[in-house]
Amino acid sequence: MRIGIDVRYLSHGLVGGVHTYLAQLVPMLLELATEHQIFLYADTKRPLEISCIPAHVTVRRLPWRHALSTIYHDLTVRHWMAKDQLDLAHFPANYGFGPPGVSTTITLHDAINLLPITEIVRGHPKSALTLAMMTYLHLCSSAAVRRADLIVTVSHHSAREIARLSGLSADRIVPIPHAPTPDLIRMTDPSVLADVRQRLHLSIPFVLADALKNPAVLVNAWRHLPVTVRGSRKIAFFSRRPDPLPIVAEAVDAGDAVLLGRVSRGDLIALYSMADAFVFPSWIEGFGIPILEAMTCGAPVIASNRGAIPEVAGEAATLVDAEDVMGLAASMTAVLSQPDLAAKLRRKGFARVRQFSWRASAERTLAAYARTVAMRRRTAA
């Protein structure tokens, strides 16, 4: 096959889940797809993050001059793909438009962009630029999904939601899970862990949590823990944004929590490794990679039973409803007061994460490519 992949996310200096997906999946695809001709479509904004390009791979660099270049390339990359006579074009960042007659695959990481625009823009105040970009992504994703031959997504839950919102038949949507990144490993060096504790002012044991993932239920549950359990611990909140919900500040002011803000990747791995538990009562997740990250580093996981979390966590986490304050309090009390239970969850977590790998994800992606191309050829015959 002649396979084209839009990898502009890897030439923009971006961070986040979509970037991680491309940074892990694409090199593994290149390693496995030696019998195929691969074309990577990057741009010139930043150096391409893939440094070793095998002989069967060709890189096309689209000229990037200013912010509008991204929109221009969204709409014209198909012309470059047409010249390369592809069998399949893969757009791994939620939307993209392949050339006529070429099988098109979209990785839709969740169903958010398919929701009505009024639901997408609800929540925190947004600037005019942010609203414009969200509207653009909604329109592009909705149009791309309708035209695509194959939708790859990250979980069975996301597949069901995409089918419900788009009207696509289930056989056009393939769930292929993410996996932990290679940098994740349980840290045990006492000097390294002590340095992180000192720099982040964590003098006592802590429960780790994301300040953007339903912090209110955790803070309210914390107030119901026995004094013997919470008296010697704090909640350590990390946050990729500087403005989490006010309940986080209330917990900090009450002495129940500390807000670490945006921590480095290395510090986050150390935090997972030291935490008495990782509590993730998220309202909704298309996948829930922090669960696997915590398990990889040995943190017992307590999470909500919403979205894709149950299928990712399996039996290796304690699950409660995202709004069940007393249920969460009971689960935390059990894990934090029973070392045997925490150790059991830790062992189950280590076993669970071994079921996920980027090699397996790449193998399934290549198999999906082959089925899609074969189906189009049979239809055209």
C-alpha positions in Angstrom: 0.0 0.0 0.0 0.9 3.6 -0.4 0.0 5.2 2.9 -0.1 8.9 3.6 -0.2 10.3 7.2 -0.7 13.9 8.2 1.9 14.5 10.9 1.8 18.2 11.2 1.2 17.9 14.9 4.8 16.7 15.0 6.2 19.8 13.4 4.4 22.4 15.5 5.9 22.1 19.0 2.6 21.0 20.4 1.8 19.1 23.6 -1.2 17.1 24.7 -3.0 13.9 24.0 -3.1 14.1 20.2 0.6 15.0 20.1 1.4 12.0 22.3 -0.7 9.7 20.1 1.2 10.7 17.0 4.6 10.8 18.7 4.1 7.2 19.8 2.1 5.6 17.0 3.8 7.0 13.9 7.3 5.8 14.7 5.9 2.3 15.5 3.9 2.3 12.2 7.1 3.2 10.3 8.9 0.3 12.0 6.2 -2.2 11.2 5.2 -1.1 7.8 8.4 -1.9 5.9 6.4 -3.6 3.1 4.5 -0.4 2.4 5.5 3.0 1.0 4.8 5.7 3.6 4.4 9.4 3.0 4.5 11.8 5.9 3.0 15.3 5.5 4.6 17.8 7.9 5.1 21.5 7.6 8.0 23.9 8.1 6.9 25.6 11.3 9.2 23.5 13.5 11.7 20.6 12.8 9.9 17.3 12.4 10.1 15.3 15.7 10.9 12.1 13.9 14.6 12.2 13.4 15.3 8.7 11.8 13.5 8.4 8.5 13.6 4.8 7.0 14.2 4.2 3.3 10.5 3.3 2.7 9.3 6.7 4.1 9.1 10.0 2.2 8.6 13.3 4.0 6.7 16.1 2.4 7.3 19.6 4.0 4.4 22.0 3.4 5.5 25.7 3.7 4.3 27.4 6.9 4.4 31.2 6.9 1.8 32.3 9.5 -1.1 31.0 11.6 -3.5 30.9 8.5 -1.1 28.5 6.9 -2.5 25.7 9.1 -6.0 26.3 7.8 -4.7 26.5 4.2 -2.9 23.2 4.6 -6.0 21.6 6.2 -7.8 22.3 2.9 -5.0 21.7 0.4 -2.9 18.8 1.8 -5.1 16.5 -0.3 -3.5 17.9 -3.4 -0.1 16.8 -2.2 -1.5 13.4 -1.4 -3.1 13.1 -4.8 0.3 13.6 -6.5 1.7 10.7 -4.4 -1.0 8.4 -5.7 -2.0 7.1 -2.3 -4.1 4.1 -1.5 -4.9 5.4 1.9 -4.7 8.8 3.7 -4.7 8.9 7.5 -5.6 12.1 9.4 -4.7 11.3 13.1 -5.9 14.6 14.6 -9.7 14.5 14.5 -10.2 15.8 10.9 -8.8 15.9 7.4 -9.9 15.6 3.8 -8.2 13.1 1.5 -8.2 13.1 -2.3 -11.0 11.7 -4.4 -10.7 7.9 -4.8 -8.3 7.5 -1.9 -9.4 5.6 1.2 -9.5 8.1 4.1 -9.1 7.3 7.8 -9.7 9.8 10.6 -8.6 9.2 14.2 -11.4 10.9 16.2 -10.0 10.9 19.8 -13.4 11.5 21.3 -16.9 12.6 20.2 -16.7 16.2 21.6 -16.3 17.9 18.2 -19.4 16.2 17.0 -21.7 17.6 19.7 -23.9 20.6 18.8 -21.8 23.7 18.9 -23.9 25.1 21.7 -22.8 22.3 23.9 -19.1 22.5 22.8 -18.7 26.1 23.8 -20.3 25.8 27.3 -18.2 26.1 30.4 -15.3 28.5 31.1 -15.4 32.0 29.5 -13.9 31.9 26.1 -12.3 34.6 23.8 -13.6 35.3 20.4 -10.5 33.6 18.9 -11.2 30.4 21.0 -14.9 30.4 20.0 -13.9 30.8 16.3 -11.4 27.9 16.6 -13.9 25.6 18.3 -16.5 26.3 15.7 -13.9 25.6 12.9 -12.9 22.3 14.5 -16.5 21.3 15.0 -17.4 22.0 11.3 -14.2 20.3 10.0 -14.6 17.2 12.2 -18.3 16.8 11.4 -17.6 17.1 7.6 -14.6 14.9 7.7 -16.3 12.1 9.6 -19.2 12.0 7.1 -16.7 11.6 4.2 -14.3 9.1 5.8 -14.1 5.5 5.0 -12.8 4.5 8.4 -13.0 6.2 11.9 -10.4 5.1 14.4 -11.1 6.0 18.0 -9.6 5.2 21.4 -12.3 3.1 23.1 -15.5 1.2 22.7 -17.3 4.0 24.6 -16.0 6.6 22.2 -17.0 4.3 19.2 -20.6 4.1 20.5 -20.8 7.9 21.1 -19.4 8.6 17.6 -21.9 6.3 16.0 -24.7 7.9 18.0 -23.8 11.5 17.1 -22.7 10.9 13.5 -25.2 8.2 12.4 -22.3 6.1 11.0 -22.6 2.4 11.0 -20.6 0.6 13.6 -18.5 -1.3 11.0 -16.9 2.0 10.0 -15.6 2.8 13.5 -12.7 0.8 15.0 -11.6 1.2 18.6 -7.9 1.0 19.0 -6.6 2.0 22.5 -3.7 4.1 23.5 -0.9 2.9 25.8 1.5 4.3 28.4 4.5 6.1 27.0 8.0 4.6 27.3 9.1 7.3 29.8 6.7 6.0 32.4 8.4 3.8 35.1 7.9 3.6 38.8 10.5 5.8 40.4 12.1 4.4 43.6 15.3 6.3 44.0 14.9 7.9 47.5 17.1 10.9 46.6 15.1 11.7 43.5 11.8 11.4 45.3 13.1 13.5 48.2 14.1 16.2 45.8 10.7 16.3 44.2 9.0 16.5 47.6 11.2 19.3 48.7 10.8 21.4 45.5 7.0 20.9 45.6 6.7 21.4 49.3 5.1 18.0 50.0 6.2 17.2 53.5 3.5 14.6 54.3 1.9 11.7 52.4 -0.6 12.7 49.7 -3.4 11.6 47.4 -2.8 12.8 43.8 -5.5 14.3 41.6 -6.1 16.3 38.5 -7.6 19.7 39.5 -9.6 19.8 36.3 -11.3 16.4 36.7 -14.3 16.9 38.9 -12.4 18.2 42.0 -15.5 19.1 44.0 -16.5 15.5 44.6 -13.0 14.7 45.9 -12.9 17.7 48.1 -16.3 17.0 49.6 -15.5 13.3 50.0 -12.2 14.3 51.8 -14.2 16.1 54.5 -16.0 12.8 55.3 -12.8 10.8 55.8 -12.0 9.7 59.3 -9.6 12.1 61.0 -7.0 9.3 61.4 -7.0 8.9 57.6 -7.0 12.5 56.4 -5.2 14.1 59.3 -1.8 12.9 58.1 -2.3 13.5 54.4 -3.2 16.1 51.8 -4.7 16.2 48.3 -2.0 17.2 45.8 -3.7 18.7 42.8 -1.8 19.2 39.6 -3.4 21.3 36.8 -2.5 22.2 33.2 -4.4 25.4 33.6 -3.9 28.1 36.2 -7.6 28.6 36.9 -9.1 25.3 38.2 -12.6 25.5 39.9 -12.9 27.6 43.1 -13.4 24.5 45.2 -9.7 23.7 44.7 -8.7 27.0 46.3 -11.2 26.4 49.1 -9.5 23.1 49.9 -6.0 24.7 49.8 -7.2 27.5 52.2 -8.7 24.9 54.5 -5.4 23.1 54.7 -6.7 20.0 53.0 -4.9 20.4 49.7 -2.0 21.9 47.9 -2.1 23.1 44.3 1.0 22.2 42.4 0.0 23.8 39.1 1.5 22.5 35.9 4.3 20.1 36.8 7.0 18.8 34.6 6.7 15.3 33.1 9.5 14.0 35.3 7.8 15.4 38.4 4.5 14.0 37.5 6.0 10.5 37.2 7.6 10.9 40.6 4.2 12.1 42.0 2.4 9.0 40.6 5.2 6.9 42.1 4.9 8.4 45.6 1.1 8.9 45.9 -0.9 6.9 48.4 -3.6 6.8 45.7 -4.5 8.5 42.4 -8.1 9.7 42.6 -9.7 10.4 39.2 -13.4 11.0 39.6 -13.8 12.4 36.0 -17.2 13.2 34.6 -16.4 11.8 31.2 -13.4 10.3 29.4 -13.0 9.1 25.9 -10.1 6.9 27.1 -8.4 8.0 30.4 -4.7 7.7 29.9 -3.9 9.1 33.4 -5.3 5.9 34.8 -2.7 3.8 32.9 0.0 6.3 33.8 -0.8 6.0 37.5 -0.9 2.2 37.4 2.4 2.0 35.5 4.0 4.0 38.3 2.4 2.0 41.1 -0.3 4.3 42.4 -3.5 2.5 43.5 -6.3 4.0 41.4 -9.7 5.2 42.6 -11.8 6.5 39.6 -15.3 7.2 38.4 -17.3 4.6 36.5 -18.1 7.1 33.7 -17.2 7.0 30.0 -14.4 4.7 28.9 -12.9 4.5 32.4 -14.3 1.0 33.3 -13.0 -0.6 30.1 -9.5 1.0 30.6 -9.2 0.2 34.3 -10.7 -3.3 34.2 -10.6 -4.8 37.6 -7.4 -2.9 38.6 -9.1 0.1 40.1 -11.9 0.9 42.6 -14.7 2.6 40.7 -17.5 4.8 42.0 -20.0 7.2 40.4 -18.6 10.6 39.6 -21.1 12.3 41.9 -21.2 9.9 44.8 -19.5 11.8 47.6 -20.0 9.2 50.3 -19.1 6.3 47.9 -15.8 8.0 47.1 -15.2 8.7 50.8 -15.7 5.0 51.6 -13.4 3.9 48.7 -10.6 6.3 49.8 -11.0 5.3 53.4 -10.6 1.6 52.5 -7.6 2.1 50.2 -5.8 4.6 52.5 -6.3 2.6 55.7 -5.8 -0.9 54.4 -2.2 -1.5 53.1 -3.1 -4.9 51.8 -5.9 -3.5 49.6 -3.6 -0.8 48.3 -0.9 -3.4 47.5 -3.5 -5.5 45.8 -4.6 -2.6 43.6 -1.0 -1.8 42.8 -0.3 -5.4 41.7 -3.5 -5.5 39.6 -2.5 -2.1 38.0 0.9 -3.4 37.0 -0.8 -6.4 35.3 -3.4 -4.3 33.6 -1.0 -1.9 31.9 0.9 -4.8 30.4 -2.3 -5.4 28.2 -1.7 -2.1 26.4 1.2 -1.3 24.0 1.9 1.0 21.2 3.2 -1.9 19.1 -0.2 -3.6 19.4 -2.0 -0.3 18.6 0.1 0.1 15.5 -0.5 -3.5 14.4 -4.2 -3.0 14.7 -4.0 0.3 12.8 -2.2 -1.3 9.9 -4.8 -4.1 9.8 -7.6 -1.5 9.7 -5.8 0.2 6.8 -5.6 -3.0 4.9 -9.3 -3.9 5.4 -10.4 -0.4 4.4 -8.4 -0.3 1.2 -9.5 -3.8 0.3 -13.2 -2.8 0.9 -12.8 0.2 -1.4 -11.2 -1.8 -4.1 -14.0 -4.4 -4.0 -16.6 -1.6 -4.2 -14.8 0.0 -7.1 -14.4 -3.3 -9.0 
